[in-house]
Amino acid sequence: MRVISGTARGRRLVSFRGDKIRPTADKVKGSLFNIIASNFGPLENMKVLDLFSGTGNLGIEALSRGADKAVFVDENRGSINILKENIDTCGFAERSEIIQATVESGIKILSKRNTRFNLLFLDPPYGKGLIEKTMEEIVSRDILEDGAVVIAEHSLREKPLTEYDGLTLADRRKYGDTELSFYRKG
Protein backbone atom coordinates (compact mmCIF):
# COMPACT_ATOMS: atom_id res chain seq x y z
CA MET A 1 0.00 0.00 0.00
CA ARG A 2 1.41 3.37 -1.02
CA VAL A 3 0.49 6.98 -1.70
CA ILE A 4 -0.13 7.07 -5.45
CA SER A 5 -0.07 10.79 -6.28
CA GLY A 6 0.77 14.24 -4.96
CA THR A 7 3.41 15.51 -2.56
CA ALA A 8 3.85 12.15 -0.78
CA ARG A 9 3.74 10.09 -3.97
CA GLY A 10 5.44 6.72 -3.66
CA ARG A 11 5.61 6.70 0.14
CA ARG A 12 4.87 3.26 1.54
CA LEU A 13 2.18 3.10 4.20
CA VAL A 14 2.30 0.66 7.08
CA SER A 15 -0.62 -1.76 7.10
CA PHE A 16 -2.03 -4.48 9.31
CA ARG A 17 -1.00 -8.10 9.19
CA GLY A 18 -3.68 -10.71 8.70
CA ASP A 19 -6.88 -11.12 6.76
CA LYS A 20 -9.25 -9.12 8.98
CA ILE A 21 -8.32 -5.80 7.38
CA ARG A 22 -9.18 -4.75 3.88
CA PRO A 23 -7.39 -1.53 2.89
CA THR A 24 -8.61 0.09 -0.31
CA ALA A 25 -6.54 -1.34 -3.17
CA ASP A 26 -4.34 1.07 -5.14
CA LYS A 27 -6.35 0.45 -8.32
CA VAL A 28 -9.65 1.31 -6.59
CA LYS A 29 -8.06 4.26 -4.79
CA GLY A 30 -6.70 5.64 -8.07
CA SER A 31 -10.11 5.33 -9.72
CA LEU A 32 -11.82 6.92 -6.72
CA PHE A 33 -9.58 10.00 -6.82
CA ASN A 34 -9.91 10.28 -10.62
CA ILE A 35 -13.71 10.29 -10.22
CA ILE A 36 -13.47 12.99 -7.53
CA ALA A 37 -11.26 15.17 -9.73
CA SER A 38 -13.35 14.81 -12.87
CA ASN A 39 -16.82 15.02 -11.29
CA PHE A 40 -16.47 17.02 -8.09
CA GLY A 41 -13.43 19.26 -8.59
CA PRO A 42 -9.93 19.64 -7.15
CA LEU A 43 -9.05 18.78 -3.55
CA GLU A 44 -7.37 22.09 -2.78
CA ASN A 45 -8.93 23.90 0.20
CA MET A 46 -10.98 20.83 1.16
CA LYS A 47 -11.51 19.58 4.69
CA VAL A 48 -11.63 15.79 4.70
CA LEU A 49 -13.15 13.36 7.18
CA ASP A 50 -11.95 9.74 7.05
CA LEU A 51 -14.33 7.52 9.07
CA PHE A 52 -13.33 3.96 10.00
CA SER A 53 -9.93 5.26 8.92
CA GLY A 54 -7.80 2.20 9.69
CA THR A 55 -4.38 2.96 8.22
CA GLY A 56 -5.49 6.38 6.95
CA ASN A 57 -4.98 5.32 3.34
CA LEU A 58 -7.75 7.51 1.86
CA GLY A 59 -7.34 10.60 4.03
CA ILE A 60 -3.57 10.58 3.53
CA GLU A 61 -4.02 10.31 -0.24
CA ALA A 62 -6.36 13.33 -0.10
CA LEU A 63 -3.77 15.33 1.87
CA SER A 64 -1.07 14.34 -0.62
CA ARG A 65 -3.27 15.63 -3.44
CA GLY A 66 -3.81 19.03 -1.83
CA ALA A 67 -6.57 18.81 0.79
CA ASP A 68 -6.07 21.39 3.55
CA LYS A 69 -6.87 19.19 6.51
CA ALA A 70 -7.97 15.65 7.33
CA VAL A 71 -9.62 14.30 10.45
CA PHE A 72 -9.32 10.56 11.01
CA VAL A 73 -11.74 8.64 13.24
CA ASP A 74 -11.16 5.08 14.39
CA GLU A 75 -11.72 3.31 17.69
CA ASN A 76 -9.00 0.64 17.44
CA ARG A 77 -5.75 1.40 19.31
CA GLY A 78 -3.74 -0.63 16.78
CA SER A 79 -5.24 1.40 13.92
CA ILE A 80 -4.45 4.65 15.71
CA ASN A 81 -0.78 3.66 16.16
CA ILE A 82 -0.42 2.70 12.49
CA LEU A 83 -2.28 5.84 11.43
CA LYS A 84 0.09 8.07 13.46
CA GLU A 85 3.09 6.38 11.89
CA ASN A 86 1.69 6.80 8.36
CA ILE A 87 0.83 10.48 8.91
CA ASP A 88 4.33 11.15 10.28
CA THR A 89 5.98 9.24 7.41
CA CYS A 90 4.18 11.45 4.89
CA GLY A 91 4.84 14.69 6.81
CA PHE A 92 1.16 15.51 7.37
CA ALA A 93 1.04 15.82 11.19
CA GLU A 94 0.27 19.56 11.11
CA ARG A 95 -2.66 19.05 8.73
CA SER A 96 -4.13 16.01 10.48
CA GLU A 97 -6.21 15.27 13.54
CA ILE A 98 -6.86 11.82 14.95
CA ILE A 99 -9.90 11.07 17.07
CA GLN A 100 -9.84 7.71 18.83
CA ALA A 101 -13.52 6.97 19.32
CA THR A 102 -16.37 5.06 17.80
CA VAL A 103 -17.48 6.65 14.56
CA GLU A 104 -20.75 7.73 16.18
CA SER A 105 -18.89 9.42 19.06
CA GLY A 106 -16.40 11.01 16.65
CA ILE A 107 -19.21 12.51 14.58
CA LYS A 108 -20.83 13.87 17.77
CA ILE A 109 -17.53 15.47 18.85
CA LEU A 110 -17.12 17.14 15.45
CA SER A 111 -20.74 18.31 15.44
CA LYS A 112 -20.38 19.89 18.88
CA ARG A 113 -17.31 21.77 17.60
CA ASN A 114 -19.39 22.92 14.60
CA THR A 115 -16.80 21.40 12.25
CA ARG A 116 -17.88 20.89 8.63
CA PHE A 117 -16.31 18.91 5.81
CA ASN A 118 -16.22 19.03 2.01
CA LEU A 119 -15.20 15.40 1.49
CA LEU A 120 -16.00 12.36 3.61
CA PHE A 121 -14.71 8.81 3.24
CA LEU A 122 -16.80 6.05 4.77
CA ASP A 123 -15.18 2.60 4.71
CA PRO A 124 -16.73 0.46 7.48
CA PRO A 125 -16.29 -3.29 7.92
CA TYR A 126 -18.40 -5.05 5.30
CA GLY A 127 -21.69 -6.75 6.07
CA LYS A 128 -22.42 -5.16 9.45
CA GLY A 129 -25.06 -2.62 8.43
CA LEU A 130 -22.80 0.29 9.30
CA ILE A 131 -23.33 2.26 6.07
CA GLU A 132 -26.99 3.01 6.86
CA LYS A 133 -26.38 3.83 10.50
CA THR A 134 -23.38 6.07 9.75
CA MET A 135 -25.05 7.92 6.87
CA GLU A 136 -28.01 8.71 9.13
CA GLU A 137 -25.64 9.99 11.83
CA ILE A 138 -23.76 12.15 9.31
CA VAL A 139 -26.91 13.91 8.08
CA SER A 140 -28.49 14.27 11.53
CA ARG A 141 -25.34 15.90 12.96
CA ASP A 142 -24.97 18.38 10.07
CA ILE A 143 -21.20 18.02 9.57
CA LEU A 144 -21.16 18.58 5.79
CA GLU A 145 -20.76 21.79 3.82
CA ASP A 146 -23.19 22.42 0.98
CA GLY A 147 -21.92 20.59 -2.10
CA ALA A 148 -19.93 18.10 0.03
CA VAL A 149 -19.18 14.65 -1.33
CA VAL A 150 -19.50 11.44 0.70
CA ILE A 151 -17.90 8.30 -0.69
CA ALA A 152 -19.00 5.00 0.82
CA GLU A 153 -16.98 1.88 0.10
CA HIS A 154 -19.02 -1.28 0.61
CA SER A 155 -19.62 -4.85 -0.48
CA LEU A 156 -21.76 -5.49 -3.56
CA ARG A 157 -24.13 -7.36 -1.23
CA GLU A 158 -24.86 -4.13 0.66
CA LYS A 159 -27.29 -1.79 -1.03
CA PRO A 160 -27.15 1.70 0.45
CA LEU A 161 -30.12 3.96 -0.27
CA THR A 162 -30.02 6.45 -3.14
CA GLU A 163 -30.81 9.32 -0.77
CA TYR A 164 -30.25 10.18 2.88
CA ASP A 165 -32.07 13.40 3.81
CA GLY A 166 -30.28 15.76 1.44
CA LEU A 167 -27.43 13.44 0.41
CA THR A 168 -28.19 12.13 -3.06
CA LEU A 169 -26.43 9.32 -4.91
CA ALA A 170 -24.46 10.88 -7.77
CA ASP A 171 -22.50 7.85 -9.01
CA ARG A 172 -21.89 4.19 -8.20
CA ARG A 173 -18.93 2.12 -9.44
CA LYS A 174 -18.09 -1.58 -9.09
CA TYR A 175 -14.60 -3.04 -8.62
CA GLY A 176 -14.71 -6.80 -8.13
CA ASP A 177 -16.76 -7.41 -4.97
CA THR A 178 -16.34 -3.79 -3.87
CA GLU A 179 -18.64 -0.93 -4.75
CA LEU A 180 -18.10 2.81 -4.34
CA SER A 181 -21.19 4.98 -3.85
CA PHE A 182 -20.70 8.72 -4.34
CA TYR A 183 -23.20 11.02 -2.63
CA ARG A 184 -23.53 14.79 -2.92
CA LYS A 185 -25.12 17.22 -0.46
CA GLY A 186 -27.40 19.83 -1.94
WOURWO-V124029 format. One record per backbone hydrogen bond with DSSP energy under -0.5 kcal/mol. CO is the residue of the C=O (numbers start at 1). NH is the residue of the N-H. E is the energy in kcal/mol with one decimal. If there is no record, write none. Layout:
co=CO nh=NH e=E
co=CO nh=NH e=E
This chain:
co=1 nh=13 e=-2.4
co=3 nh=10 e=-3.2
co=6 nh=9 e=-1.6
co=8 nh=11 e=-2.3
co=11 nh=3 e=-2.3
co=25 nh=29 e=-3.1
co=26 nh=30 e=-2.9
co=27 nh=31 e=-2.1
co=28 nh=32 e=-2.8
co=29 nh=33 e=-2.3
co=30 nh=34 e=-1.8
co=31 nh=35 e=-2.4
co=32 nh=36 e=-2.2
co=33 nh=37 e=-2.3
co=34 nh=38 e=-2.4
co=35 nh=39 e=-2.3
co=36 nh=40 e=-2.6
co=36 nh=41 e=-0.9
co=37 nh=41 e=-0.5
co=43 nh=46 e=-2.2
co=46 nh=48 e=-0.5
co=46 nh=68 e=-1.6
co=46 nh=69 e=-1.4
co=47 nh=118 e=-2.3
co=47 nh=119 e=-1.8
co=48 nh=71 e=-2.6
co=49 nh=51 e=-0.7
co=49 nh=121 e=-3.0
co=50 nh=53 e=-0.6
co=50 nh=73 e=-2.5
co=51 nh=123 e=-1.2
co=53 nh=56 e=-2.9
co=56 nh=60 e=-3.0
co=57 nh=61 e=-1.6
co=58 nh=62 e=-2.2
co=59 nh=63 e=-2.2
co=60 nh=64 e=-2.6
co=61 nh=65 e=-1.6
co=62 nh=67 e=-2.4
co=63 nh=66 e=-1.7
co=64 nh=7 e=-2.3
co=66 nh=45 e=-0.8
co=69 nh=48 e=-2.8
co=70 nh=97 e=-1.9
co=71 nh=50 e=-3.1
co=72 nh=99 e=-3.2
co=73 nh=52 e=-1.0
co=73 nh=53 e=-2.1
co=74 nh=101 e=-1.0
co=76 nh=80 e=-2.3
co=77 nh=81 e=-2.2
co=78 nh=82 e=-2.1
co=79 nh=83 e=-3.1
co=80 nh=84 e=-2.6
co=81 nh=85 e=-1.9
co=82 nh=86 e=-2.6
co=83 nh=87 e=-2.6
co=84 nh=88 e=-2.4
co=85 nh=89 e=-2.6
co=86 nh=90 e=-1.7
co=87 nh=91 e=-0.7
co=87 nh=92 e=-2.5
co=88 nh=91 e=-0.9
co=92 nh=95 e=-1.0
co=93 nh=96 e=-1.1
co=95 nh=70 e=-2.3
co=97 nh=72 e=-3.1
co=98 nh=100 e=-0.6
co=99 nh=74 e=-1.8
co=99 nh=101 e=-1.0
co=102 nh=106 e=-2.8
co=103 nh=107 e=-2.6
co=104 nh=108 e=-1.9
co=105 nh=109 e=-2.5
co=106 nh=110 e=-2.3
co=107 nh=111 e=-2.4
co=108 nh=112 e=-2.5
co=109 nh=113 e=-1.5
co=110 nh=115 e=-2.6
co=111 nh=114 e=-1.2
co=117 nh=145 e=-2.7
co=118 nh=149 e=-2.6
co=119 nh=49 e=-2.4
co=120 nh=151 e=-3.0
co=121 nh=51 e=-2.8
co=122 nh=153 e=-2.8
co=125 nh=128 e=-0.8
co=129 nh=133 e=-1.2
co=130 nh=134 e=-2.4
co=131 nh=135 e=-2.9
co=132 nh=136 e=-2.3
co=133 nh=137 e=-1.7
co=134 nh=138 e=-2.6
co=135 nh=139 e=-2.2
co=136 nh=140 e=-2.1
co=137 nh=141 e=-1.8
co=138 nh=142 e=-0.5
co=138 nh=143 e=-1.0
co=139 nh=142 e=-0.6
co=143 nh=117 e=-2.2
co=145 nh=148 e=-1.9
co=148 nh=185 e=-2.5
co=149 nh=120 e=-2.5
co=150 nh=152 e=-0.6
co=150 nh=183 e=-3.2
co=151 nh=122 e=-2.8
co=151 nh=153 e=-0.5
co=152 nh=154 e=-0.5
co=152 nh=181 e=-2.6
co=154 nh=179 e=-3.1
co=155 nh=158 e=-1.3
co=162 nh=169 e=-3.2
co=164 nh=167 e=-1.5
co=166 nh=168 e=-0.6
co=166 nh=186 e=-1.8
co=167 nh=164 e=-2.6
co=168 nh=184 e=-2.3
co=171 nh=182 e=-3.0
co=173 nh=180 e=-3.0
co=175 nh=178 e=-2.1
co=177 nh=156 e=-1.6
co=178 nh=175 e=-3.4
co=179 nh=154 e=-2.6
co=180 nh=173 e=-2.5
co=180 nh=182 e=-0.5
co=181 nh=152 e=-2.7
co=181 nh=183 e=-0.6
co=182 nh=170 e=-3.9
co=182 nh=171 e=-1.4
co=183 nh=150 e=-2.3
co=184 nh=168 e=-2.6
co=185 nh=147 e=-1.7
